[in-house]
Amino acid sequence: MKLDALLGNVFLISDDPGRYTDEMIRKYKEARHLSEAEVLHVRNDNGIAIEYELDGIKREIQLF
């Protein structure tokens, strides 16, 4: 989900959000917020690492 949120242009869900648990709602909100990040750099030399800026803070996430 994080990869899609950072690099995807479309955020789709196929299930009914009205049936989400509190944990599912939390993860959905986190992904939606992450989709607002500006991707600064992507490395794929040892898995996939994405450097991004969100809320004025630069971060890096190692996905694979």
Protein Blocks (a to p, Z undefined) as FASTA:
>chain_A
ZZmmmmmmbdcdfbdfklpcfklmmmmmmmmmmmmpccfbdcfkgojaddddeehiacdd
dfZZ
